[in-house]
Amino acid sequence: MKILVTGSNGLLGQKVIYGLLGDPLCLLPDDIRKKIKSEVQIIAAGKGENRIHRKDGYIYESFDMTVKAEVEKLFLKHKPDVVINTAAMTNVDACETKREECWLANVTAMQYMVDVLEKIGSHLIHISTDFVFDGMKGSEYAETDTPNPLHYYALSKLEGEKIVMKSLPAGQAGKLKWAILRTIIVYGVVDGNTRSNLVLWVKNNLDKKQKINVINDQFRAPTLSEDLAQACIVAAMKRAEGIYHVSGEKTYNILELANIIADFWKLDKSYMTSVTSEQLNQPAKRPPYTGFVIDKAKRDLGYTPRSFMEGLKIVDDQIKRSV
């Protein structure tokens, strides 16, 4: 069995590779862990050189997902049984201002992937986002709720979902099968500490005694990268189908999260300024509230998200080891 992971240089992509290689922080069931060890060939695919510190136990391929010929060459060479697609343009404000680049990475590239994977008959696990919703429901979103994107990044991710769902109906004979895993604010430590996220942004700025503006009127359910990797791998091994919401269990105000992060590392919170979304005036308008109902992922994928405090302890250990 071949599992190919796109976007393997990114935070989630790296965690999926490490999970497949047996990282105990990725809480896989014993039977799946044993099956991976004995049956799975791992292919990591990313842009440029391999930035994963561990170099053994998998094949690395460099490719650009926005170039059709490179996508075709990669997939036809390896003919993967399952593709876990973590590759995307995810900087929300950059997507708002660089719309052609965003569309190419999140929509056109998805069509390239789907077209060739349909020919191969692979199973696609695709990562999407809470931002496909407008956040006006006022409570956690279920997989059956209707998307309504507020900005260009969200629109591009929803269009990517539609390419997967419309072109390749789940369970249709002779078609590539698929699962879409939507998630919220993924945090963790990437090899080389080259990528930021909410947790590291707050910690690093307060460490340097730099002032930051923190939103006080948006609510999210932060997701530990190892937890999301667990869901991706189990979905791949079980050939899960359909849409799954995969996030942290609890929804927090962003300002509350920043305070928890500051308290955890005993940092000076006087450098944080509480601001509204209107005051911050970001290029892309964010939805106010996007927690998830994650019962389906728990039931079908054995998804077991850790608390935010448990996640911060894992991040702290990884930062210490990387110094």
Buried (B, 14 or more C-beta within 10 A) or exposed (E): BBBBBBBBBBBBBBBBBBBBBEBEBBBBEEEBBEBBEEEBBBBBBBBEEBBBEEEEBBEBBBBBBBEBEBBBBBBEEBBBBBBBBBBBBBEBBBBBEBBEEBBBBBBBBBBBBBBBBBEBEBBBBBBBBBBBBBBEBEEBBBBEBEBBBBBBBBBBBBBBBEBBBEBBBBEEEEEBBBBBBBBBBBBBBBBEEEBBBBBBBBBBBBEEEEEBEBBBBBBBBBBBBBBBBBBBBBBBBBEBBBBBBBBBBEBBBBBBBBBBBBEBBEBEEEBBEBBEBEEBEEEBBBBBBBBBBBEBBBEBBBBEBBEBEEBBEBBBEBBEEEE
